[in-house]
């Protein structure tokens, strides 16, 4: 006759509440350790990782154009070339316009920026903070080191700066071409060779949502950036502040850094206006920047991005901080969209069921 065992007989130190909490804590620590290792490896291999991530972002945004041309009868490769050449033409035109606009006013901008920094230093020295010039210079140095990346190394630094930048641009263009041309085949190969077939349906849906999220984020952010650059740049031009077009371009680029980019660019415009046009113009630009920020947060971002960036502002701030600390300005630009992709992948994976064996095609079995 077998006597029933007491439940406590099978219980060990890992089966009570404290044991289960300890196991879960170890699991969380293991995941965090893997994430830290992945970020560290990414920073060490930044010359490859950064071009790859930027190429993925651009490819996700430009893939609908390639698909549209392909549906109109243009073969895949010429569709990719047409998209890339059009993008190069637009980008080159902007660079030419900025260079031409800044040609006669660059010295004025440099003088204005220098005077603006001196004015800011004087204001801080006379403020209740009581910062002396040496302390202000130390703070500027610390801020520059922080934006440059971990331990001041930055994303791309060193004696071979130009060579690394050129190599990164070339690698990014090559990766972008093949992602646009063979992205679906590359994904199919990786999924078939590296991922379990029973989850193939889920992985495909996750990949589709990831591309949709990335592309929607880049296109939506570009549209918001265009509106902000037009409003702030137009205000700069109406006020007669020098370098309206370059300032508008800086605002456009800065808008890709959430929360801080466009505001910082607008503050730069106000600083230049303060030096070149006086206090009234600077205050008007500050008011314009505040209105534009409210317009972005309350109207543009919810309407244009919609559910593409379904992250709480606190999550955006944390992603932005982690990206900036890990990889400087490039990390700040890339952190938020890829955080949105990660959250989209998690929610899609949980919402999609695996296909049953009878639902799979014969070649998938």
NUMI-132942 format. One record per residue (C-alpha): residue number from 1; residue in one letter; x, y, z. Coordinates in nm, 4 decimals, m for minus. Layout:
BEGIN
   tikol   dotor       east      north         up
     NUM       a          X          Y          Z
...
This chain:
BEGIN
   tikol   dotor       east      north         up
       1       x     0.0000     0.0000     0.0000
       2       x     0.1462     0.3295    m0.1125
       3       x     0.1046     0.6058     0.1359
       4       x     0.0443     0.9564    m0.0112
       5       x     0.3445     1.1814     0.0163
       6       x     0.3168     1.5119     0.1910
       7       x     0.3397     1.8053    m0.0525
       8       x     0.6327     1.9396     0.1460
       9       x     0.8284     1.6264     0.0622
      10       x     0.8657     1.7316    m0.3030
      11       x     0.9207     2.0952    m0.2173
      12       x     1.2744     2.2262    m0.2360
      13       x     1.4385     2.5624    m0.1911
      14       x     1.3568     2.6474    m0.5566
      15       x     0.9859     2.5618    m0.5405
      16       x     0.8556     2.8044    m0.2824
      17       x     0.7732     3.1700    m0.3520
      18       x     1.1246     3.2907    m0.2772
      19       x     1.2751     3.0180    m0.4967
      20       x     1.0491     3.1039    m0.7911
      21       x     1.1314     3.4731    m0.7464
      22       x     1.5031     3.3876    m0.7428
      23       x     1.4692     3.1838    m1.0637
      24       x     1.2846     3.4660    m1.2371
      25       x     1.5454     3.7157    m1.1159
      26       x     1.8230     3.4995    m1.2577
      27       x     1.6375     3.4818    m1.5881
      28       x     1.6030     3.8611    m1.5994
      29       x     1.9719     3.9040    m1.5159
      30       x     2.0661     3.6603    m1.7911
      31       x     1.8585     3.8520    m2.0460
      32       x     2.0048     4.1855    m1.9345
      33       x     2.3560     4.0399    m1.9539
      34       x     2.2936     3.9239    m2.3105
      35       x     2.1604     4.2683    m2.4018
      36       x     2.4650     4.4398    m2.2525
      37       x     2.6966     4.2030    m2.4401
      38       x     2.5048     4.2648    m2.7643
      39       x     2.5303     4.6443    m2.7202
      40       x     2.9012     4.6185    m2.6384
      41       x     2.9685     4.4029    m2.9449
      42       x     2.7646     4.6448    m3.1566
      43       x     2.9707     4.9415    m3.0341
      44       x     3.2950     4.7573    m3.1045
      45       x     3.1746     4.6667    m3.4546
      46       x     3.0186     5.0094    m3.5130
      47       x     3.1770     5.0467    m3.8556
      48       x     2.9615     4.7542    m3.9722
      49       x     2.6621     4.7788    m3.7393
      50       x     2.5865     5.1496    m3.7904
      51       x     2.5792     5.1326    m4.1757
      52       x     2.3695     4.8153    m4.1516
      53       x     2.1118     4.9713    m3.9188
      54       x     2.0914     5.2905    m4.1248
      55       x     2.0559     5.0839    m4.4429
      56       x     1.7734     4.8840    m4.2820
      57       x     1.5954     5.2076    m4.1846
      58       x     1.6241     5.3595    m4.5317
      59       x     1.5332     5.0324    m4.7028
      60       x     1.2180     4.9982    m4.4926
      61       x     1.1159     5.3529    m4.5864
      62       x     1.2029     5.3239    m4.9576
      63       x     1.0749     4.9709    m5.0238
      64       x     0.7180     5.0863    m5.1101
      65       x     0.8614     5.3061    m5.3875
      66       x     1.0575     5.0134    m5.5303
      67       x     0.7499     4.7897    m5.5087
      68       x     0.5359     5.0550    m5.6805
      69       x     0.7814     5.0870    m5.9700
      70       x     0.8050     4.7092    m5.9908
      71       x     0.4270     4.6768    m6.0155
      72       x     0.4312     4.9282    m6.3007
      73       x     0.6405     4.6875    m6.5068
      74       x     0.9931     4.8069    m6.4256
      75       x     1.2223     4.5158    m6.3274
      76       x     1.3415     4.4945    m5.9698
      77       x     1.7020     4.6073    m6.0205
      78       x     1.6145     4.9141    m6.2350
      79       x     1.3445     5.0022    m5.9801
      80       x     1.6070     5.0020    m5.7050
      81       x     1.8459     5.2110    m5.9137
      82       x     1.5736     5.4611    m5.9999
      83       x     1.4827     5.4979    m5.6313
      84       x     1.8433     5.5365    m5.5194
      85       x     1.9356     5.7844    m5.7928
      86       x     1.6284     5.9941    m5.7147
      87       x     1.7247     5.9978    m5.3480
      88       x     2.0830     6.0926    m5.4336
      89       x     1.9586     6.3746    m5.6578
      90       x     1.7361     6.5164    m5.3813
      91       x     2.0084     6.4836    m5.1189
      92       x     2.2717     6.6365    m5.3482
      93       x     2.0381     6.9236    m5.4333
      94       x     1.9877     6.9997    m5.0653
      95       x     2.3626     6.9925    m5.0006
      96       x     2.4215     7.2263    m5.2958
      97       x     2.1490     7.4662    m5.1794
      98       x     2.2841     7.4750    m4.8247
      99       x     2.6409     7.5276    m4.9446
     100       x     2.5345     7.8068    m5.1769
     101       x     2.3266     7.9766    m4.9081
     102       x     2.6064     7.9504    m4.6522
     103       x     2.8853     8.0571    m4.8867
     104       x     2.8484     8.4291    m4.8201
     105       x     2.7190     8.4019    m4.4647
     106       x     2.9369     8.1321    m4.3089
     107       x     3.1727     8.3779    m4.1422
     108       x     2.8698     8.5644    m4.0082
     109       x     2.7299     8.2386    m3.8695
     110       x     3.0619     8.1501    m3.7056
     111       x     3.0890     8.4936    m3.5488
     112       x     2.7259     8.4775    m3.4388
     113       x     2.7698     8.1348    m3.2825
     114       x     3.0857     8.2474    m3.1027
     115       x     2.9160     8.5603    m2.9722
     116       x     2.6122     8.3569    m2.8739
     117       x     2.8239     8.1154    m2.6724
     118       x     2.9994     8.4069    m2.5052
     119       x     2.6629     8.5651    m2.4269
     120       x     2.5406     8.2348    m2.2782
     121       x     2.8565     8.2023    m2.0697
     122       x     2.8109     8.5570    m1.9422
     123       x     2.4472     8.4845    m1.8545
     124       x     2.5424     8.1678    m1.6636
     125       x     2.8177     8.3518    m1.4802
     126       x     2.5758     8.6254    m1.3706
     127       x     2.2941     8.3862    m1.2870
     128       x     2.2213     8.2572    m0.9333
     129       x     2.4233     7.9468    m1.0265
     130       x     2.7380     8.1586    m1.0036
     131       x     2.9382     7.9499    m1.2513
     132       x     3.2797     8.0902    m1.3354
     133       x     3.4296     8.0689    m1.6847
     134       x     3.6503     7.7703    m1.6012
     135       x     3.3554     7.5703    m1.4671
     136       x     3.1451     7.6577    m1.7738
     137       x     3.4234     7.5361    m2.0030
     138       x     3.4401     7.2111    m1.8049
     139       x     3.0644     7.1630    m1.8471
     140       x     3.0919     7.2246    m2.2233
     141       x     3.3708     6.9657    m2.2438
     142       x     3.1686     6.7113    m2.0452
     143       x     2.8637     6.7668    m2.2670
     144       x     3.0718     6.7213    m2.5815
     145       x     3.2261     6.4043    m2.4399
     146       x     2.8818     6.2697    m2.3484
     147       x     2.7429     6.3329    m2.6974
     148       x     3.0507     6.1783    m2.8552
     149       x     2.9834     5.8408    m2.6952
     150       x     3.1257     5.6140    m2.4267
     151       x     3.4602     5.7274    m2.2846
     152       x     3.4753     5.9997    m2.5472
     153       x     3.5378     5.7520    m2.8268
     154       x     3.2152     5.8306    m3.0122
     155       x     3.0668     5.6297    m3.2934
     156       x     3.3445     5.7025    m3.5408
     157       x     3.6637     5.8612    m3.4105
     158       x     4.0362     5.8358    m3.4340
     159       x     4.3107     5.9169    m3.6769
     160       x     4.1375     5.7259    m3.9591
     161       x     3.8152     5.9291    m3.9309
     162       x     3.7789     6.0171    m4.2987
     163       x     3.8647     5.6648    m4.4172
     164       x     3.6171     5.5089    m4.1745
     165       x     3.3406     5.7483    m4.2755
     166       x     3.3950     5.6792    m4.6448
     167       x     3.4119     5.3050    m4.5812
     168       x     3.0918     5.3218    m4.3752
     169       x     2.9106     5.5183    m4.6469
     170       x     3.0229     5.2740    m4.9162
     171       x     2.9226     4.9722    m4.7063
     172       x     2.5880     5.1319    m4.6235
     173       x     2.5110     5.1973    m4.9908
     174       x     2.5981     4.8401    m5.0874
     175       x     2.3839     4.7017    m4.8061
     176       x     2.0987     4.9358    m4.8984
     177       x     2.1057     4.8216    m5.2618
     178       x     2.0897     4.4526    m5.1755
     179       x     1.8271     4.5030    m4.9049
     180       x     1.6021     4.6813    m5.1557
     181       x     1.6721     4.4336    m5.4339
     182       x     1.6817     4.1001    m5.2484
     183       x     1.5370     4.1779    m4.9058
     184       x     1.2588     3.9193    m4.9248
     185       x     1.4915     3.6452    m5.0496
     186       x     1.7490     3.7267    m4.7806
     187       x     1.4808     3.7044    m4.5112
     188       x     1.3424     3.3773    m4.6514
     189       x     1.6889     3.2233    m4.6540
     190       x     1.7687     3.3329    m4.2972
     191       x     1.4327     3.2202    m4.1665
     192       x     1.4572     2.8811    m4.3372
     193       x     1.8153     2.8135    m4.2265
     194       x     1.8200     2.9601    m3.8765
     195       x     1.4670     2.9579    m3.7378
     196       x     1.2328     2.6677    m3.6508
     197       x     0.9816     2.5931    m3.9258
     198       x     0.6917     2.5443    m3.6862
     199       x     0.7107     2.9179    m3.6043
     200       x     0.7568     3.0253    m3.9682
     201       x     0.4170     3.1942    m3.9877
     202       x     0.4864     3.3951    m3.6737
     203       x     0.8328     3.4979    m3.7893
     204       x     0.6976     3.6125    m4.1254
     205       x     0.4312     3.8239    m3.9579
     206       x     0.6880     3.9699    m3.7182
     207       x     0.9143     4.0587    m4.0121
     208       x     0.6246     4.2219    m4.1997
     209       x     0.5267     4.4282    m3.8962
     210       x     0.8891     4.5247    m3.8319
     211       x     0.9348     4.6554    m4.1866
     212       x     0.6002     4.8342    m4.1685
     213       x     0.6895     4.9932    m3.8336
     214       x     1.0353     5.1051    m3.9457
     215       x     0.9130     5.2382    m4.2790
     216       x     0.6164     5.4152    m4.1222
     217       x     0.8378     5.5693    m3.8561
     218       x     1.0938     5.7032    m4.1052
     219       x     0.8331     5.8377    m4.3509
     220       x     0.6180     5.9857    m4.0733
     221       x     0.9150     6.1438    m3.8963
     222       x     1.0382     6.2867    m4.2274
     223       x     0.6979     6.4467    m4.2867
     224       x     0.6902     6.5929    m3.9356
     225       x     1.0485     6.7141    m3.9783
     226       x     0.9544     6.8819    m4.3073
     227       x     0.6674     7.0690    m4.1386
     228       x     0.8876     7.1772    m3.8475
     229       x     1.1714     7.2852    m4.0790
     230       x     0.9284     7.4836    m4.2939
     231       x     0.7704     7.6633    m3.9978
     232       x     1.0930     7.7417    m3.8139
     233       x     1.2973     7.8106    m4.1277
     234       x     1.0201     8.0300    m4.2677
     235       x     1.0055     8.2254    m3.9420
     236       x     1.3826     8.2701    m3.9519
     237       x     1.3597     8.4013    m4.3087
     238       x     1.0736     8.6395    m4.2278
     239       x     1.2676     8.7825    m3.9353
     240       x     1.5723     8.8400    m4.1537
     241       x     1.7983     8.6095    m3.9501
     242       x     2.1017     8.4873    m4.1494
     243       x     2.1234     8.1337    m4.2911
     244       x     1.7522     8.0537    m4.2957
     245       x     1.7953     7.7538    m4.5288
     246       x     2.0832     7.5919    m4.3363
     247       x     1.8905     7.6414    m4.0126
     248       x     1.5852     7.4756    m4.1710
     249       x     1.8025     7.1795    m4.2781
     250       x     1.9440     7.1505    m3.9252
     251       x     1.5881     7.1517    m3.7861
     252       x     1.4874     6.8816    m4.0366
     253       x     1.7787     6.6572    m3.9373
     254       x     1.7329     6.7308    m3.5682
     255       x     1.3687     6.6218    m3.5823
     256       x     1.4895     6.2619    m3.6214
     257       x     1.6130     6.2779    m3.2614
     258       x     1.2871     6.2526    m3.0611
     259       x     1.2070     6.5008    m2.7840
     260       x     1.5303     6.6983    m2.8161
     261       x     1.6439     6.7346    m3.1770
     262       x     1.4107     6.9988    m3.3211
     263       x     1.4056     7.1902    m2.9914
     264       x     1.7851     7.2060    m2.9828
     265       x     1.7967     7.3200    m3.3454
     266       x     1.5337     7.5840    m3.2712
     267       x     1.7358     7.7029    m2.9729
     268       x     2.0371     7.7392    m3.2026
     269       x     1.8263     7.9507    m3.4397
     270       x     1.7107     8.1674    m3.1476
     271       x     2.0712     8.2080    m3.0333
     272       x     2.1769     8.3241    m3.3803
     273       x     1.8793     8.5610    m3.3917
     274       x     1.9758     8.7022    m3.0533
     275       x     2.3229     8.7910    m3.1784
     276       x     2.2327     8.9097    m3.5283
     277       x     1.8850     9.0627    m3.4858
     278       x     1.8402     9.1336    m3.1165
     279       x     1.6262     9.0167    m2.8270
     280       x     1.2856     9.0681    m2.9933
     281       x     1.3658     8.8374    m3.2857
     282       x     1.5092     8.5762    m3.0492
     283       x     1.1956     8.5810    m2.8303
     284       x     0.9735     8.5486    m3.1384
     285       x     1.1721     8.2433    m3.2512
     286       x     1.1506     8.0911    m2.9036
     287       x     0.7716     8.1340    m2.9177
     288       x     0.7650     7.9761    m3.2648
     289       x     0.9699     7.6775    m3.1420
     290       x     0.7337     7.6286    m2.8466
     291       x     0.4281     7.6407    m3.0735
     292       x     0.5887     7.3986    m3.3210
     293       x     0.6716     7.1559    m3.0395
     294       x     0.3125     7.1663    m2.9149
     295       x     0.1898     7.1155    m3.2702
     296       x     0.4154     6.8138    m3.3086
     297       x     0.3211     6.6538    m2.9783
     298       x    m0.0554     6.7154    m2.9896
     299       x    m0.1391     6.7036    m3.3621
     300       x     0.1338     6.5880    m3.6004
     301       x     0.2827     6.2918    m3.4136
     302       x    m0.0515     6.1303    m3.3140
     303       x    m0.1991     6.1848    m3.6622
     304       x     0.1016     6.1027    m3.8809
     305       x     0.2690     5.8285    m3.6784
     306       x    m0.0494     5.6857    m3.5297
     307       x     0.0218     5.3434    m3.3831
     308       x     0.3601     5.3184    m3.5566
     309       x     0.5338     5.4587    m3.2488
     310       x     0.3157     5.2979    m2.9830
     311       x     0.5605     5.3681    m2.7038
     312       x     0.5021     5.5619    m2.3858
     313       x     0.7038     5.8874    m2.3681
     314       x     0.8949     5.7408    m2.0744
     315       x     1.0001     5.4442    m2.2914
     316       x     1.1053     5.6871    m2.5656
     317       x     1.3129     5.8845    m2.3146
     318       x     1.4797     5.5697    m2.1795
     319       x     1.5574     5.4407    m2.5302
     320       x     1.6930     5.7819    m2.6261
     321       x     1.9155     5.7945    m2.3167
     322       x     2.0487     5.4413    m2.3650
     323       x     2.1168     5.5026    m2.7336
     324       x     2.2968     5.8311    m2.6651
     325       x     2.5127     5.6840    m2.3881
     326       x     2.5979     5.3778    m2.5979
     327       x     2.6661     5.5354    m2.9374
     328       x     2.6375     5.9125    m2.9227
     329       x     2.4250     6.1003    m3.1768
     330       x     2.3871     5.7971    m3.4047
     331       x     2.2550     5.5978    m3.1106
     332       x     2.0061     5.8736    m3.0297
     333       x     1.8734     5.8626    m3.3866
     334       x     1.8522     5.4824    m3.4093
     335       x     1.7400     5.3911    m3.0570
     336       x     1.3738     5.4951    m3.0740
     337       x     1.2739     5.3345    m3.4082
     338       x     1.4384     5.0058    m3.3159
     339       x     1.2794     5.0158    m2.9703
     340       x     0.9453     5.0576    m3.1484
     341       x     1.0307     4.7619    m3.3733
     342       x     1.1195     4.5492    m3.0708
     343       x     0.7870     4.6258    m2.9039
     344       x     0.6020     4.5644    m3.2296
     345       x     0.7756     4.2268    m3.2665
     346       x     0.6786     4.1255    m2.9117
     347       x     0.3123     4.2211    m2.9552
     348       x     0.2906     4.0594    m3.3003
     349       x     0.4502     3.7366    m3.1772
     350       x     0.1980     3.7123    m2.8928
     351       x    m0.0994     3.7856    m3.1182
     352       x    m0.0221     3.5382    m3.3990
     353       x    m0.0880     3.1678    m3.3614
     354       x     0.1330     2.8998    m3.5131
     355       x    m0.0063     2.7172    m3.8128
     356       x    m0.1141     2.3617    m3.7539
     357       x     0.0662     2.0890    m3.9567
     358       x    m0.2374     2.0411    m4.1818
     359       x    m0.2300     2.4146    m4.2690
     360       x     0.1272     2.4012    m4.3980
     361       x     0.2109     2.3561    m4.7620
     362       x     0.3744     2.0215    m4.8506
     363       x     0.7136     2.1817    m4.9127
     364       x     0.7005     2.3387    m4.5651
     365       x     0.6591     2.0053    m4.3876
